[in-house]
């Protein structure tokens, strides 16, 4: 018999077609209007607010000092920053839903320092489309400085025995100033202790107070008056300022020292009134009229001539005086010679012309008749 022919092979089916590739994602991620922004700038911190409008995306950022060389988009995405940028802050934010604000808090910055924030927006598709517009035009900000005192303040004035005043002018709106008073030479409080109205180690100060300054540049006055403030005493006054919205306080206190005035001495008695002035001199009496010349009295007649004196009596010798008795050891003194008295008819028997001395006169009259 003739050989059987093999049955015909079934027709081959074509191989399956490879899966189709997805169309390329040519749509870049986009920012919601008004984003990204920097908000709530403080002394050492601020916030980055971000929102994507059309698709899920990731935000990458690098923060550098404002004066450093800008980084490239790849350096922003890697977080390295530009070469030589020094200390930087970097991070990322996942924007998982559109039209929603996401926030990142940046910390560890310096007070009163200028920064630039470089940001890229990358969508979450396999194509990782990038919006690098914020790298070309970075966000800029300057952190807040703590308030400072202006116009030579704190300044003391009106110092009295038990009170004094402290004037303060501050540099930033919405700032507060705290003050504590302690005895001179006491341990200094820390800034946080002053803000807590205490002194060193939490002790109670002699006096404490605080003021809120709505507007910068406006002078306010602390009046320190308390029964613990005494006359002629030295005190230390500590002050510190803080910006209230950002809670940025001065890193160190300001110290002023004051000595109250001593007690006043008792008042002096009023001065004595001046002595009364002497009365004015009396006017001289009017001159007396000249007296008429008086007539001279008649001259007395000359005295008669003296009568002739009788002849003088012969002198009578005085008896010799007895010799005084002397001690036997002395020789007897010689007896006085007889004294002759002047004649009785002498006009002036006691004249020195007759008797040379008073003892001789006595001897004369003692023995005369």
Beta strands, then each sheet from edge to edge (+ up, - down):
strand 1: 37-39
strand 2: 46-50
strand 3: 57-65
strand 4: 89-95
strand 5: 102-106
strand 6: 114-123
strand 7: 130-131
strand 8: 139-142
strand 9: 155-157
strand 10: 163-168
strand 11: 175-183
strand 12: 207-213
strand 13: 220-225
strand 14: 234-243
strand 15: 248-249
strand 16: 254-259
sheet 1: 1+ 2- 5+
sheet 2: 4+ 3- 6+ 7-
sheet 3: 4+ 3- 6+ 8-
sheet 4: 9+ 10- 13+
sheet 5: 12+ 11- 14+ 15-
sheet 6: 12+ 11- 14+ 16-
end
